[in-house]
Amino acid sequence: MIRRLSLAALLALGLAACSTTPAPEPVVEVAKPEEPKGFVMPAGYEWSHGHAPKSHAAMVEVFGVNEIGANKYHWADTIPEEGKVTVIVDLKEQMTYAWKGEALVGAASISTGKAGKETQLGFWPIMSKHRHYRSRKYDNAPMPYFQRMDRFGIGLHGGHNPGYPASHGCIRLPEPYAAKLFALTKVGDEVIVEG
């Protein structure tokens, strides 16, 4: 009986091998492109942690504008009482944004360092604040609402703001905006310069 079953099984296998039905195509798996992992540098930026593009999107939502002309700004009618103050500077777009906690409270056109005097990228603390200040390097030039970011005299202040890089490294703001920002910040608050 076992012998007959074995012969029958062999005969069935032999007939199956001679069959004209083609064998099924092998399944080939195509690798899916990997999704980017972690942070992806925003297009056009040399260095960014995504704060500048996020701030621009918030400006569109909060103030209803996609761009701000030279020496112009927007400021919120109400400012949250609680929250950390952060200033975002976007060298690429020549814009700055003021945040209080999770709320965008201000946005302005700026003028940063020209070629050879570029404003430096990075995380900077506000080291000191001076309501009336004059440059020690550049002909005693007025720098109202000056907020120093480094030990070499670079900072945020009111000044000539054509909307393109024209300073010696400082971040020039429309003067009324500089006054509002000065009132909002305190020593130790963070300025993030991306571009």
Contacts in CASP RR format, 6 or more apart in sequence:
PFRMAT RR
TARGET T0000
AUTHOR 0000-0000-0000
METHOD contacts of the structure
MODEL  1
MIRRLSLAALLALGLAACSTTPAPEPVVEVAKPEEPKGFVMPAGYEWSHG
HAPKSHAAMVEVFGVNEIGANKYHWADTIPEEGKVTVIVDLKEQMTYAWK
GEALVGAASISTGKAGKETQLGFWPIMSKHRHYRSRKYDNAPMPYFQRMD
RFGIGLHGGHNPGYPASHGCIRLPEPYAAKLFALTKVGDEVIVEG
39 49 0 8 1.000
39 50 0 8 1.000
41 47 0 8 1.000
41 48 0 8 1.000
42 48 0 8 1.000
42 50 0 8 1.000
42 52 0 8 1.000
42 53 0 8 1.000
44 92 0 8 1.000
45 52 0 8 1.000
45 92 0 8 1.000
45 194 0 8 1.000
45 195 0 8 1.000
46 121 0 8 1.000
46 195 0 8 1.000
47 121 0 8 1.000
47 122 0 8 1.000
47 194 0 8 1.000
47 195 0 8 1.000
48 194 0 8 1.000
48 195 0 8 1.000
49 192 0 8 1.000
49 194 0 8 1.000
50 194 0 8 1.000
51 86 0 8 1.000
51 88 0 8 1.000
51 192 0 8 1.000
51 194 0 8 1.000
52 88 0 8 1.000
52 89 0 8 1.000
52 90 0 8 1.000
52 92 0 8 1.000
52 93 0 8 1.000
52 95 0 8 1.000
52 97 0 8 1.000
52 194 0 8 1.000
52 195 0 8 1.000
55 88 0 8 1.000
55 90 0 8 1.000
55 95 0 8 1.000
55 97 0 8 1.000
55 99 0 8 1.000
55 104 0 8 1.000
55 107 0 8 1.000
56 90 0 8 1.000
56 93 0 8 1.000
56 95 0 8 1.000
56 97 0 8 1.000
58 97 0 8 1.000
58 104 0 8 1.000
59 65 0 8 1.000
59 68 0 8 1.000
59 74 0 8 1.000
59 95 0 8 1.000
59 97 0 8 1.000
59 104 0 8 1.000
59 106 0 8 1.000
59 107 0 8 1.000
60 66 0 8 1.000
62 74 0 8 1.000
62 76 0 8 1.000
62 104 0 8 1.000
62 107 0 8 1.000
63 74 0 8 1.000
63 106 0 8 1.000
63 107 0 8 1.000
65 74 0 8 1.000
68 74 0 8 1.000
68 95 0 8 1.000
68 107 0 8 1.000
68 108 0 8 1.000
68 109 0 8 1.000
69 109 0 8 1.000
69 163 0 8 1.000
70 109 0 8 1.000
70 161 0 8 1.000
70 162 0 8 1.000
70 163 0 8 1.000
70 164 0 8 1.000
71 109 0 8 1.000
71 161 0 8 1.000
71 162 0 8 1.000
71 163 0 8 1.000
71 174 0 8 1.000
72 108 0 8 1.000
72 109 0 8 1.000
72 174 0 8 1.000
73 106 0 8 1.000
73 107 0 8 1.000
73 108 0 8 1.000
73 109 0 8 1.000
73 173 0 8 1.000
73 174 0 8 1.000
73 176 0 8 1.000
73 177 0 8 1.000
74 106 0 8 1.000
74 107 0 8 1.000
74 108 0 8 1.000
75 105 0 8 1.000
75 106 0 8 1.000
75 177 0 8 1.000
75 180 0 8 1.000
76 103 0 8 1.000
76 104 0 8 1.000
76 105 0 8 1.000
76 106 0 8 1.000
79 100 0 8 1.000
79 103 0 8 1.000
79 105 0 8 1.000
79 184 0 8 1.000
80 100 0 8 1.000
80 101 0 8 1.000
80 103 0 8 1.000
80 105 0 8 1.000
82 101 0 8 1.000
83 100 0 8 1.000
83 101 0 8 1.000
84 99 0 8 1.000
84 100 0 8 1.000
84 101 0 8 1.000
84 189 0 8 1.000
84 190 0 8 1.000
85 98 0 8 1.000
85 99 0 8 1.000
85 100 0 8 1.000
85 101 0 8 1.000
85 184 0 8 1.000
85 185 0 8 1.000
85 186 0 8 1.000
85 189 0 8 1.000
85 190 0 8 1.000
86 98 0 8 1.000
86 99 0 8 1.000
86 101 0 8 1.000
86 189 0 8 1.000
86 190 0 8 1.000
86 191 0 8 1.000
86 192 0 8 1.000
87 96 0 8 1.000
87 97 0 8 1.000
87 98 0 8 1.000
87 99 0 8 1.000
87 156 0 8 1.000
87 181 0 8 1.000
87 185 0 8 1.000
87 189 0 8 1.000
87 190 0 8 1.000
87 191 0 8 1.000
87 192 0 8 1.000
88 96 0 8 1.000
88 97 0 8 1.000
88 98 0 8 1.000
88 99 0 8 1.000
88 191 0 8 1.000
88 192 0 8 1.000
88 194 0 8 1.000
89 95 0 8 1.000
89 96 0 8 1.000
89 110 0 8 1.000
89 112 0 8 1.000
89 119 0 8 1.000
89 171 0 8 1.000
89 191 0 8 1.000
89 192 0 8 1.000
89 193 0 8 1.000
89 194 0 8 1.000
90 96 0 8 1.000
90 97 0 8 1.000
90 194 0 8 1.000
90 195 0 8 1.000
91 112 0 8 1.000
91 118 0 8 1.000
91 119 0 8 1.000
91 121 0 8 1.000
91 165 0 8 1.000
91 193 0 8 1.000
91 194 0 8 1.000
91 195 0 8 1.000
92 194 0 8 1.000
92 195 0 8 1.000
94 109 0 8 1.000
94 110 0 8 1.000
94 111 0 8 1.000
94 112 0 8 1.000
94 163 0 8 1.000
94 164 0 8 1.000
94 165 0 8 1.000
95 107 0 8 1.000
95 108 0 8 1.000
95 109 0 8 1.000
95 110 0 8 1.000
96 107 0 8 1.000
96 108 0 8 1.000
96 110 0 8 1.000
96 156 0 8 1.000
96 171 0 8 1.000
96 173 0 8 1.000
97 104 0 8 1.000
97 106 0 8 1.000
97 107 0 8 1.000
98 104 0 8 1.000
98 105 0 8 1.000
98 106 0 8 1.000
98 107 0 8 1.000
98 180 0 8 1.000
98 181 0 8 1.000
98 184 0 8 1.000
99 105 0 8 1.000
100 184 0 8 1.000
105 184 0 8 1.000
106 177 0 8 1.000
106 180 0 8 1.000
106 181 0 8 1.000
108 173 0 8 1.000
108 174 0 8 1.000
108 177 0 8 1.000
109 161 0 8 1.000
109 163 0 8 1.000
109 174 0 8 1.000
110 161 0 8 1.000
110 163 0 8 1.000
110 171 0 8 1.000
110 172 0 8 1.000
110 173 0 8 1.000
111 159 0 8 1.000
111 160 0 8 1.000
111 161 0 8 1.000
111 162 0 8 1.000
111 163 0 8 1.000
111 164 0 8 1.000
111 165 0 8 1.000
111 166 0 8 1.000
111 167 0 8 1.000
111 171 0 8 1.000
111 172 0 8 1.000
112 118 0 8 1.000
112 119 0 8 1.000
112 165 0 8 1.000
112 167 0 8 1.000
112 169 0 8 1.000
112 170 0 8 1.000
112 171 0 8 1.000
112 172 0 8 1.000
113 119 0 8 1.000
113 165 0 8 1.000
113 166 0 8 1.000
113 167 0 8 1.000
113 168 0 8 1.000
113 169 0 8 1.000
113 170 0 8 1.000
114 165 0 8 1.000
114 166 0 8 1.000
114 167 0 8 1.000
114 168 0 8 1.000
114 169 0 8 1.000
115 165 0 8 1.000
117 167 0 8 1.000
117 168 0 8 1.000
117 169 0 8 1.000
118 165 0 8 1.000
118 169 0 8 1.000
119 154 0 8 1.000
119 165 0 8 1.000
119 167 0 8 1.000
119 169 0 8 1.000
119 170 0 8 1.000
119 171 0 8 1.000
119 193 0 8 1.000
120 150 0 8 1.000
120 154 0 8 1.000
120 169 0 8 1.000
120 193 0 8 1.000
121 193 0 8 1.000
121 194 0 8 1.000
121 195 0 8 1.000
122 192 0 8 1.000
122 193 0 8 1.000
122 194 0 8 1.000
123 190 0 8 1.000
123 191 0 8 1.000
123 192 0 8 1.000
124 149 0 8 1.000
124 150 0 8 1.000
124 190 0 8 1.000
124 191 0 8 1.000
124 192 0 8 1.000
124 193 0 8 1.000
125 149 0 8 1.000
125 187 0 8 1.000
125 188 0 8 1.000
125 189 0 8 1.000
125 190 0 8 1.000
125 191 0 8 1.000
126 147 0 8 1.000
126 148 0 8 1.000
126 149 0 8 1.000
126 156 0 8 1.000
126 185 0 8 1.000
126 186 0 8 1.000
126 187 0 8 1.000
126 188 0 8 1.000
126 189 0 8 1.000
126 190 0 8 1.000
126 191 0 8 1.000
127 148 0 8 1.000
127 149 0 8 1.000
127 150 0 8 1.000
127 151 0 8 1.000
127 187 0 8 1.000
127 188 0 8 1.000
128 147 0 8 1.000
128 148 0 8 1.000
128 187 0 8 1.000
129 146 0 8 1.000
129 147 0 8 1.000
129 148 0 8 1.000
129 182 0 8 1.000
129 185 0 8 1.000
129 186 0 8 1.000
129 187 0 8 1.000
130 143 0 8 1.000
130 146 0 8 1.000
130 148 0 8 1.000
131 144 0 8 1.000
131 145 0 8 1.000
131 182 0 8 1.000
132 142 0 8 1.000
132 144 0 8 1.000
133 142 0 8 1.000
133 143 0 8 1.000
133 144 0 8 1.000
133 146 0 8 1.000
133 157 0 8 1.000
134 140 0 8 1.000
134 141 0 8 1.000
134 142 0 8 1.000
134 143 0 8 1.000
135 141 0 8 1.000
135 142 0 8 1.000
135 143 0 8 1.000
136 153 0 8 1.000
137 153 0 8 1.000
137 168 0 8 1.000
138 168 0 8 1.000
142 159 0 8 1.000
143 157 0 8 1.000
143 158 0 8 1.000
143 159 0 8 1.000
143 170 0 8 1.000
144 157 0 8 1.000
144 158 0 8 1.000
144 159 0 8 1.000
144 175 0 8 1.000
144 178 0 8 1.000
144 179 0 8 1.000
145 156 0 8 1.000
145 157 0 8 1.000
145 158 0 8 1.000
145 173 0 8 1.000
145 175 0 8 1.000
145 178 0 8 1.000
145 179 0 8 1.000
145 181 0 8 1.000
145 182 0 8 1.000
146 155 0 8 1.000
146 156 0 8 1.000
146 157 0 8 1.000
147 155 0 8 1.000
147 156 0 8 1.000
147 157 0 8 1.000
147 181 0 8 1.000
147 182 0 8 1.000
147 185 0 8 1.000
147 191 0 8 1.000
148 154 0 8 1.000
148 155 0 8 1.000
149 155 0 8 1.000
149 156 0 8 1.000
149 191 0 8 1.000
153 170 0 8 1.000
154 169 0 8 1.000
154 170 0 8 1.000
155 170 0 8 1.000
155 171 0 8 1.000
155 191 0 8 1.000
156 170 0 8 1.000
156 171 0 8 1.000
156 173 0 8 1.000
156 178 0 8 1.000
156 181 0 8 1.000
156 191 0 8 1.000
157 170 0 8 1.000
157 171 0 8 1.000
157 172 0 8 1.000
157 173 0 8 1.000
157 178 0 8 1.000
158 172 0 8 1.000
158 173 0 8 1.000
158 174 0 8 1.000
158 175 0 8 1.000
158 177 0 8 1.000
158 178 0 8 1.000
159 172 0 8 1.000
159 173 0 8 1.000
159 174 0 8 1.000
159 175 0 8 1.000
159 178 0 8 1.000
160 166 0 8 1.000
160 172 0 8 1.000
161 172 0 8 1.000
161 173 0 8 1.000
161 174 0 8 1.000
166 172 0 8 1.000
171 193 0 8 1.000
173 181 0 8 1.000
END
